[in-house]
Amino acid sequence: MIRRTDQPLRILLSNDDGIHAPGLQVLEKIARALSDDIWIVAPESEQSGAAHSLTLGRPLRIRKLGDKTFSVDGTPTDCVMIALNKLITDRPPDLVLSGVNHGSNLGEDVTYSGTVAAAMEATLFGLPAIALSQEVSDHADFSYEPALHFGPEVIKRLITQTWPADVLLNINFPDIAVQKISGVRIVKQGLRNINDNIFEWKDPRGRPFFWIGGVTRDNSPTESDTDLEAIQEGAISVTPLHLDLTHSSTLETLRLAFL
């Protein structure tokens, strides 16, 4: 449960699509349905696929763009780290929200996602954190309306609950009309049928080049009760992700080799 004080709920927002991304504007609207004490610290440019990376080889520049609004010329992880160490110094946020990502973060996406990484960094600081992503099924007719419509209520319900300090929450909204969304499902992380997602073309001089990540992906779930299945069936998926990557049963099995 989110810490309650006599002060308004303080919420930090970040993302990986950049400070000017439409999804961040949507996230601010969602956050302002919960509180007026909103801080925004987001990358200066798009950082999709940055995962949980830090910028170590050069200095980072911060720009103040407005009251409690800053851009950082680094990764989502950089943004959260700088926000919590250098910008929000009187008291820490009560909640960190990341997104709303342009595109889902399902299954193995969470290992690449800068959106999830921003929430992960906040979790390392001991703060409740939630990543939000909006599925894109049709780029020509895309809307953040599902996230905007359901986001405030979903978050309100989630923060009434208690989850462990080393867990973050990952929310995905299906790309269908809001009236067709079948509800919220609490599900585990899925795994796609992994396909070749590297595309090869030639430049005007005939030299080959490669592009990782296609416009469409095979989101077919490989098992039931997963985030992939929930989105495929028109539901909002909520998945608790654990920072501890240790596989406990294998840990015990390997120990037997050294007895």
Backbone hydrogen bonds, N-H to C=O, Kabsch-Sander energy under -0.5 kcal/mol:
donor,donor_aa,acceptor,acceptor_aa,energy
2,I,159,I,-1.6
5,T,7,Q,-0.5
11,I,9,L,-0.5
11,I,37,D,-2.4
12,L,95,L,-2.3
13,L,39,W,-2.8
14,S,97,L,-1.8
19,I,43,P,-2.6
21,A,18,G,-1.8
24,L,21,A,-0.8
25,Q,21,A,-1.3
26,V,22,P,-2.0
27,L,23,G,-2.2
28,E,24,L,-2.2
29,K,25,Q,-1.8
30,I,26,V,-2.2
31,A,27,L,-2.8
32,R,28,E,-2.6
33,A,29,K,-0.7
33,A,30,I,-0.9
34,L,31,A,-1.9
35,S,31,A,-1.8
37,D,9,L,-0.6
38,I,36,D,-1.4
39,W,11,I,-2.8
40,I,68,K,-3.0
41,V,13,L,-2.5
42,A,70,F,-1.9
44,E,72,V,-2.7
47,Q,16,D,-4.2
50,A,47,Q,-2.1
51,A,112,Y,-1.5
53,S,50,A,-0.7
53,S,51,A,-0.8
56,L,54,L,-0.8
63,R,71,S,-2.5
65,L,63,R,-0.7
65,L,69,T,-2.5
66,G,69,T,-1.3
69,T,66,G,-2.0
70,F,40,I,-2.9
71,S,63,R,-2.4
72,V,42,A,-1.9
73,D,61,R,-2.0
74,G,72,V,-2.0
79,C,75,T,-2.2
80,V,76,P,-2.2
81,M,77,T,-2.5
82,I,78,D,-2.8
83,A,79,C,-2.6
84,L,80,V,-2.4
85,N,81,M,-1.7
86,K,82,I,-2.9
87,L,82,I,-1.3
87,L,83,A,-0.6
88,I,83,A,-2.8
89,T,87,L,-1.0
94,D,10,R,-2.6
95,L,10,R,-1.5
96,V,128,P,-2.1
97,L,12,L,-2.8
98,S,130,I,-2.3
99,G,14,S,-2.4
101,N,132,L,-2.5
103,G,101,N,-1.5
103,G,134,Q,-2.1
109,D,106,L,-2.5
110,V,107,G,-1.4
111,T,108,E,-1.6
112,Y,109,D,-1.7
113,S,109,D,-2.1
117,A,113,S,-1.6
118,A,114,G,-2.0
119,A,115,T,-1.3
120,M,116,V,-2.4
121,E,117,A,-2.7
122,A,118,A,-1.8
123,T,119,A,-2.0
124,L,120,M,-2.0
125,F,121,E,-1.1
126,G,123,T,-1.9
127,L,122,A,-2.2
130,I,96,V,-2.4
131,A,169,L,-2.9
132,L,98,S,-3.1
133,S,171,I,-1.7
134,Q,101,N,-2.6
135,E,133,S,-0.6
135,E,173,F,-2.8
137,S,135,E,-0.5
141,D,138,D,-1.0
142,F,139,H,-0.7
148,L,144,Y,-2.6
149,H,145,E,-3.1
150,F,146,P,-2.5
151,G,147,A,-2.3
154,V,150,F,-2.4
155,I,151,G,-2.5
156,K,152,P,-2.5
157,R,153,E,-2.1
158,L,154,V,-2.2
159,I,155,I,-2.6
160,T,157,R,-1.0
161,Q,158,L,-1.8
167,V,164,P,-1.5
168,L,241,L,-2.3
169,L,129,A,-2.0
170,N,239,T,-2.4
171,I,131,A,-3.3
171,I,169,L,-0.5
172,N,237,S,-2.2
173,F,133,S,-2.5
176,I,174,P,-1.4
180,K,177,A,-1.9
181,I,177,A,-0.6
181,I,178,V,-1.0
182,S,234,G,-2.5
185,R,236,I,-3.2
187,V,185,R,-0.8
187,V,238,V,-2.0
188,K,225,D,-1.7
193,N,220,S,-0.6
194,I,192,R,-1.2
199,F,211,W,-3.0
201,W,209,F,-2.3
203,D,207,R,-2.8
206,G,203,D,-2.9
209,F,201,W,-2.5
211,W,199,F,-2.7
213,G,197,N,-3.1
219,N,217,R,-1.0
222,T,191,L,-1.0
227,D,188,K,-1.8
230,A,226,T,-2.4
231,I,227,D,-2.2
232,Q,228,L,-2.2
233,E,229,E,-1.9
234,G,231,I,-1.7
235,A,230,A,-2.9
236,I,183,G,-3.0
237,S,172,N,-2.1
238,V,185,R,-2.3
239,T,170,N,-2.3
241,L,168,L,-3.4
243,L,166,D,-2.7
245,L,243,L,-0.8
248,S,246,T,-0.9
251,L,247,H,-2.1
252,E,248,S,-1.9
253,T,249,S,-2.0
254,L,250,T,-2.7
255,R,251,L,-1.6
256,L,252,E,-1.0
256,L,253,T,-0.6
257,A,253,T,-0.5
257,A,254,L,-1.2
258,F,255,R,-1.6
259,L,256,L,-1.1
